Amino acid sequence: MAQVRVGVAAVVDDGGRWLVLRRRGAHGAGTWGLPGGHQEFGESPERTAVREVAEETGLAVVASARLGFTDDPMPEIGRHYVTLFVACAVTGGRARVAEPDKASELAWLTPDELRARDDLFAPLRRFLDS
């Protein structure tokens, strides 16, 4: 039986610009999404966000708020996620693509710049539209 998984997306804000990664490999390849990943057993959404940002970008961040969630069925790949969005602030490091098998590039874009794009990862699109 298929299960609903919990994903966490980190909204890393720097002066009104958000850190996004162009996804590679997994579902959503070629689209722009926030750093994030699966919430592990016993881990808070905030801890997941901090861990995933460090793994994917090398940045140290602190989680500051829970911003909401999206419901993300992906029947074309037989998956269903609930994605939790967590606000984060940079405390150290320099942003880089730290997992080139999962992302090909990164950028800092404003929410308005993101809304204007047609190549966003579905959960990010739903979050921006909500």
Buried (B, 14 or more C-beta within 10 A) or exposed (E): EEEEEBBBBBBBBEEEBBBBBBBBEEBBEEBBBBBBBEBEEEBBBBBBBBBBBBEBBBBEBEBBEBEEBBEBEEEEEEBBBBBBBBBBEBEEBEBEBBBEEBBBEBBBBEBEEBEEBEEBBBBBBBBBEE
